[in-house]
């Protein structure tokens, strides 16, 4: 069983699964349970990056 990187909900192999590979050049595969969680996760990463630039 895999877990959504955003909500940490368990995703069975028979469920719909969204996997993104190498999105931040680390070579990791990220699993999400919905496209909405993909969008929210990327927005949070982007906002944290902007906050780090302005410090």
MARPA-544466 format. One record per atom (N, C-alpha, C, O): residue in three letters; atom name; residue number from 1; x, y, z. Coordinates in steps of 0.05 Angstrom, whole numbers, padded with zeros to 5 digits. Layout:
{aa->ALA at->CA i->NUM u->X v->Y w->Z}
...
END
This chain:
{aa->UNK at->N i->1 u->00017 v->-00024 w->00000}
{aa->UNK at->CA i->1 u->00000 v->00000 w->00000}
{aa->UNK at->C i->1 u->00018 v->00025 w->00000}
{aa->UNK at->O i->1 u->00037 v->00027 w->00015}
{aa->UNK at->N i->2 u->00011 v->00044 w->-00017}
{aa->UNK at->CA i->2 u->00026 v->00069 w->-00018}
{aa->UNK at->C i->2 u->00009 v->00091 w->-00005}
{aa->UNK at->O i->2 u->-00014 v->00088 w->00000}
{aa->UNK at->N i->3 u->00023 v->00113 w->00001}
{aa->UNK at->CA i->3 u->00009 v->00135 w->00014}
{aa->UNK at->C i->3 u->00011 v->00160 w->-00002}
{aa->UNK at->O i->3 u->00032 v->00166 w->-00015}
{aa->UNK at->N i->4 u->-00010 v->00175 w->-00003}
{aa->UNK at->CA i->4 u->-00011 v->00201 w->-00016}
{aa->UNK at->C i->4 u->00009 v->00220 w->-00001}
{aa->UNK at->O i->4 u->00008 v->00222 w->00023}
{aa->UNK at->N i->5 u->00027 v->00233 w->-00016}
{aa->UNK at->CA i->5 u->00047 v->00250 w->-00003}
{aa->UNK at->C i->5 u->00034 v->00275 w->00009}
{aa->UNK at->O i->5 u->00045 v->00288 w->00026}
{aa->UNK at->N i->6 u->00010 v->00282 w->-00001}
{aa->UNK at->CA i->6 u->-00004 v->00306 w->00010}
{aa->UNK at->C i->6 u->-00020 v->00300 w->00035}
{aa->UNK at->O i->6 u->-00017 v->00313 w->00055}
{aa->UNK at->N i->7 u->-00038 v->00281 w->00033}
{aa->UNK at->CA i->7 u->-00056 v->00275 w->00056}
{aa->UNK at->C i->7 u->-00049 v->00251 w->00072}
{aa->UNK at->O i->7 u->-00061 v->00245 w->00093}
{aa->UNK at->N i->8 u->-00029 v->00236 w->00062}
{aa->UNK at->CA i->8 u->-00019 v->00211 w->00076}
{aa->UNK at->C i->8 u->-00040 v->00189 w->00078}
{aa->UNK at->O i->8 u->-00037 v->00171 w->00095}
{aa->UNK at->N i->9 u->-00060 v->00191 w->00062}
{aa->UNK at->CA i->9 u->-00081 v->00170 w->00062}
{aa->UNK at->C i->9 u->-00069 v->00145 w->00047}
{aa->UNK at->O i->9 u->-00056 v->00148 w->00027}
{aa->UNK at->N i->10 u->-00075 v->00122 w->00057}
{aa->UNK at->CA i->10 u->-00066 v->00098 w->00044}
{aa->UNK at->C i->10 u->-00080 v->00093 w->00017}
{aa->UNK at->O i->10 u->-00105 v->00097 w->00015}
{aa->UNK at->N i->11 u->-00065 v->00085 w->-00004}
{aa->UNK at->CA i->11 u->-00077 v->00081 w->-00030}
{aa->UNK at->C i->11 u->-00071 v->00052 w->-00037}
{aa->UNK at->O i->11 u->-00048 v->00044 w->-00040}
{aa->UNK at->N i->12 u->-00092 v->00036 w->-00040}
{aa->UNK at->CA i->12 u->-00089 v->00008 w->-00048}
{aa->UNK at->C i->12 u->-00080 v->00006 w->-00077}
{aa->UNK at->O i->12 u->-00085 v->00025 w->-00092}
{aa->UNK at->N i->13 u->-00068 v->-00016 w->-00084}
{aa->UNK at->CA i->13 u->-00059 v->-00020 w->-00112}
{aa->UNK at->C i->13 u->-00082 v->-00020 w->-00131}
{aa->UNK at->O i->13 u->-00078 v->-00014 w->-00155}
{aa->UNK at->N i->14 u->-00106 v->-00027 w->-00122}
{aa->UNK at->CA i->14 u->-00129 v->-00028 w->-00140}
{aa->UNK at->C i->14 u->-00142 v->-00001 w->-00144}
{aa->UNK at->O i->14 u->-00158 v->00003 w->-00162}
{aa->UNK at->N i->15 u->-00135 v->00019 w->-00127}
{aa->UNK at->CA i->15 u->-00147 v->00046 w->-00129}
{aa->UNK at->C i->15 u->-00133 v->00061 w->-00151}
{aa->UNK at->O i->15 u->-00111 v->00055 w->-00160}
{aa->UNK at->N i->16 u->-00146 v->00083 w->-00159}
{aa->UNK at->CA i->16 u->-00134 v->00101 w->-00178}
{aa->UNK at->C i->16 u->-00110 v->00115 w->-00165}
{aa->UNK at->O i->16 u->-00112 v->00124 w->-00142}
{aa->UNK at->N i->17 u->-00088 v->00116 w->-00178}
{aa->UNK at->CA i->17 u->-00063 v->00126 w->-00167}
{aa->UNK at->C i->17 u->-00050 v->00145 w->-00187}
{aa->UNK at->O i->17 u->-00049 v->00139 w->-00211}
{aa->UNK at->N i->18 u->-00041 v->00168 w->-00177}
{aa->UNK at->CA i->18 u->-00027 v->00187 w->-00194}
{aa->UNK at->C i->18 u->00002 v->00187 w->-00184}
{aa->UNK at->O i->18 u->00007 v->00192 w->-00161}
{aa->UNK at->N i->19 u->00021 v->00182 w->-00202}
{aa->UNK at->CA i->19 u->00049 v->00182 w->-00195}
{aa->UNK at->C i->19 u->00064 v->00202 w->-00212}
{aa->UNK at->O i->19 u->00062 v->00202 w->-00236}
{aa->UNK at->N i->20 u->00080 v->00218 w->-00198}
{aa->UNK at->CA i->20 u->00097 v->00237 w->-00212}
{aa->UNK at->C i->20 u->00126 v->00231 w->-00206}
{aa->UNK at->O i->20 u->00133 v->00226 w->-00182}
{aa->UNK at->N i->21 u->00143 v->00230 w->-00226}
{aa->UNK at->CA i->21 u->00171 v->00222 w->-00223}
{aa->UNK at->C i->21 u->00189 v->00245 w->-00227}
{aa->UNK at->O i->21 u->00186 v->00260 w->-00247}
{aa->UNK at->N i->22 u->00208 v->00249 w->-00209}
{aa->UNK at->CA i->22 u->00229 v->00268 w->-00213}
{aa->UNK at->C i->22 u->00220 v->00297 w->-00216}
{aa->UNK at->O i->22 u->00231 v->00312 w->-00231}
{aa->UNK at->N i->23 u->00199 v->00305 w->-00201}
{aa->UNK at->CA i->23 u->00188 v->00332 w->-00204}
{aa->UNK at->C i->23 u->00207 v->00353 w->-00193}
{aa->UNK at->O i->23 u->00207 v->00376 w->-00202}
{aa->UNK at->N i->24 u->00224 v->00345 w->-00174}
{aa->UNK at->CA i->24 u->00243 v->00365 w->-00163}
{aa->UNK at->C i->24 u->00272 v->00356 w->-00167}
{aa->UNK at->O i->24 u->00290 v->00363 w->-00152}
{aa->UNK at->N i->25 u->00277 v->00340 w->-00188}
{aa->UNK at->CA i->25 u->00303 v->00331 w->-00196}
{aa->UNK at->C i->25 u->00317 v->00313 w->-00176}
{aa->UNK at->O i->25 u->00342 v->00311 w->-00177}
{aa->UNK at->N i->26 u->00302 v->00301 w->-00158}
{aa->UNK at->CA i->26 u->00315 v->00283 w->-00138}
{aa->UNK at->C i->26 u->00314 v->00254 w->-00147}
{aa->UNK at->O i->26 u->00328 v->00237 w->-00136}
{aa->UNK at->N i->27 u->00296 v->00248 w->-00166}
{aa->UNK at->CA i->27 u->00293 v->00220 w->-00174}
{aa->UNK at->C i->27 u->00272 v->00205 w->-00158}
{aa->UNK at->O i->27 u->00268 v->00181 w->-00163}
{aa->UNK at->N i->28 u->00258 v->00218 w->-00140}
{aa->UNK at->CA i->28 u->00238 v->00205 w->-00124}
{aa->UNK at->C i->28 u->00212 v->00203 w->-00140}
{aa->UNK at->O i->28 u->00206 v->00219 w->-00158}
{aa->UNK at->N i->29 u->00196 v->00183 w->-00134}
{aa->UNK at->CA i->29 u->00169 v->00181 w->-00145}
{aa->UNK at->C i->29 u->00149 v->00189 w->-00124}
{aa->UNK at->O i->29 u->00149 v->00178 w->-00102}
{aa->UNK at->N i->30 u->00132 v->00208 w->-00130}
{aa->UNK at->CA i->30 u->00112 v->00218 w->-00111}
{aa->UNK at->C i->30 u->00085 v->00207 w->-00119}
{aa->UNK at->O i->30 u->00078 v->00207 w->-00143}
{aa->UNK at->N i->31 u->00070 v->00198 w->-00099}
{aa->UNK at->CA i->31 u->00044 v->00186 w->-00104}
{aa->UNK at->C i->31 u->00022 v->00204 w->-00092}
{aa->UNK at->O i->31 u->00025 v->00215 w->-00071}
{aa->UNK at->N i->32 u->00001 v->00208 w->-00108}
{aa->UNK at->CA i->32 u->-00022 v->00224 w->-00099}
{aa->UNK at->C i->32 u->-00048 v->00209 w->-00104}
{aa->UNK at->O i->32 u->-00049 v->00192 w->-00122}
{aa->UNK at->N i->33 u->-00068 v->00215 w->-00087}
{aa->UNK at->CA i->33 u->-00094 v->00201 w->-00090}
{aa->UNK at->C i->33 u->-00113 v->00217 w->-00108}
{aa->UNK at->O i->33 u->-00133 v->00205 w->-00117}
{aa->UNK at->N i->34 u->-00107 v->00242 w->-00114}
{aa->UNK at->CA i->34 u->-00124 v->00258 w->-00132}
{aa->UNK at->C i->34 u->-00107 v->00280 w->-00145}
{aa->UNK at->O i->34 u->-00086 v->00287 w->-00135}
{aa->UNK at->N i->35 u->-00117 v->00289 w->-00168}
{aa->UNK at->CA i->35 u->-00104 v->00311 w->-00182}
{aa->UNK at->C i->35 u->-00105 v->00337 w->-00165}
{aa->UNK at->O i->35 u->-00086 v->00353 w->-00167}
{aa->UNK at->N i->36 u->-00126 v->00340 w->-00150}
{aa->UNK at->CA i->36 u->-00128 v->00364 w->-00133}
{aa->UNK at->C i->36 u->-00105 v->00364 w->-00113}
{aa->UNK at->O i->36 u->-00094 v->00386 w->-00106}
{aa->UNK at->N i->37 u->-00097 v->00341 w->-00102}
{aa->UNK at->CA i->37 u->-00075 v->00340 w->-00083}
{aa->UNK at->C i->37 u->-00048 v->00346 w->-00098}
{aa->UNK at->O i->37 u->-00030 v->00357 w->-00085}
{aa->UNK at->N i->38 u->-00046 v->00338 w->-00123}
{aa->UNK at->CA i->38 u->-00022 v->00345 w->-00139}
{aa->UNK at->C i->38 u->-00020 v->00376 w->-00140}
{aa->UNK at->O i->38 u->00002 v->00387 w->-00135}
{aa->UNK at->N i->39 u->-00041 v->00389 w->-00147}
{aa->UNK at->CA i->39 u->-00041 v->00418 w->-00150}
{aa->UNK at->C i->39 u->-00035 v->00432 w->-00123}
{aa->UNK at->O i->39 u->-00018 v->00450 w->-00122}
{aa->UNK at->N i->40 u->-00048 v->00423 w->-00102}
{aa->UNK at->CA i->40 u->-00044 v->00435 w->-00076}
{aa->UNK at->C i->40 u->-00016 v->00431 w->-00066}
{aa->UNK at->O i->40 u->-00004 v->00450 w->-00054}
{aa->UNK at->N i->41 u->-00004 v->00408 w->-00071}
{aa->UNK at->CA i->41 u->00023 v->00402 w->-00062}
{aa->UNK at->C i->41 u->00043 v->00420 w->-00077}
{aa->UNK at->O i->41 u->00062 v->00431 w->-00064}
{aa->UNK at->N i->42 u->00039 v->00423 w->-00103}
{aa->UNK at->CA i->42 u->00057 v->00441 w->-00119}
{aa->UNK at->C i->42 u->00054 v->00470 w->-00111}
{aa->UNK at->O i->42 u->00074 v->00484 w->-00109}
{aa->UNK at->N i->43 u->00030 v->00479 w->-00105}
{aa->UNK at->CA i->43 u->00026 v->00506 w->-00096}
{aa->UNK at->C i->43 u->00039 v->00511 w->-00069}
{aa->UNK at->O i->43 u->00052 v->00532 w->-00066}
{aa->UNK at->N i->44 u->00037 v->00492 w->-00051}
{aa->UNK at->CA i->44 u->00051 v->00495 w->-00025}
{aa->UNK at->C i->44 u->00081 v->00497 w->-00028}
{aa->UNK at->O i->44 u->00094 v->00513 w->-00015}
{aa->UNK at->N i->45 u->00092 v->00480 w->-00046}
{aa->UNK at->CA i->45 u->00121 v->00481 w->-00051}
{aa->UNK at->C i->45 u->00129 v->00508 w->-00063}
{aa->UNK at->O i->45 u->00150 v->00519 w->-00055}
{aa->UNK at->N i->46 u->00113 v->00518 w->-00081}
{aa->UNK at->CA i->46 u->00119 v->00544 w->-00094}
{aa->UNK at->C i->46 u->00118 v->00567 w->-00074}
{aa->UNK at->O i->46 u->00135 v->00584 w->-00074}
{aa->UNK at->N i->47 u->00097 v->00567 w->-00057}
{aa->UNK at->CA i->47 u->00094 v->00588 w->-00037}
{aa->UNK at->C i->47 u->00118 v->00587 w->-00017}
{aa->UNK at->O i->47 u->00128 v->00608 w->-00010}
{aa->UNK at->N i->48 u->00125 v->00563 w->-00008}
{aa->UNK at->CA i->48 u->00148 v->00561 w->00010}
{aa->UNK at->C i->48 u->00174 v->00571 w->-00003}
{aa->UNK at->O i->48 u->00191 v->00583 w->00010}
{aa->UNK at->N i->49 u->00177 v->00566 w->-00029}
{aa->UNK at->CA i->49 u->00200 v->00576 w->-00044}
{aa->UNK at->C i->49 u->00201 v->00606 w->-00045}
{aa->UNK at->O i->49 u->00222 v->00619 w->-00042}
{aa->UNK at->N i->50 u->00177 v->00618 w->-00049}
{aa->UNK at->CA i->50 u->00175 v->00648 w->-00050}
{aa->UNK at->C i->50 u->00182 v->00660 w->-00023}
{aa->UNK at->O i->50 u->00195 v->00680 w->-00021}
{aa->UNK at->N i->51 u->00172 v->00647 w->-00002}
{aa->UNK at->CA i->51 u->00177 v->00657 w->00025}
{aa->UNK at->C i->51 u->00207 v->00655 w->00032}
{aa->UNK at->O i->51 u->00218 v->00673 w->00045}
{aa->UNK at->N i->52 u->00220 v->00634 w->00023}
{aa->UNK at->CA i->52 u->00249 v->00631 w->00028}
{aa->UNK at->C i->52 u->00265 v->00652 w->00013}
{aa->UNK at->O i->52 u->00285 v->00661 w->00022}
{aa->UNK at->N i->53 u->00256 v->00660 w->-00011}
{aa->UNK at->CA i->53 u->00270 v->00681 w->-00027}
{aa->UNK at->C i->53 u->00268 v->00708 w->-00013}
{aa->UNK at->O i->53 u->00287 v->00724 w->-00016}
{aa->UNK at->N i->54 u->00246 v->00714 w->00000}
{aa->UNK at->CA i->54 u->00242 v->00740 w->00012}
{aa->UNK at->C i->54 u->00253 v->00743 w->00040}
{aa->UNK at->O i->54 u->00249 v->00764 w->00053}
{aa->UNK at->N i->55 u->00266 v->00723 w->00051}
{aa->UNK at->CA i->55 u->00277 v->00725 w->00078}
{aa->UNK at->C i->55 u->00305 v->00736 w->00077}
{aa->UNK at->O i->55 u->00318 v->00739 w->00098}
END
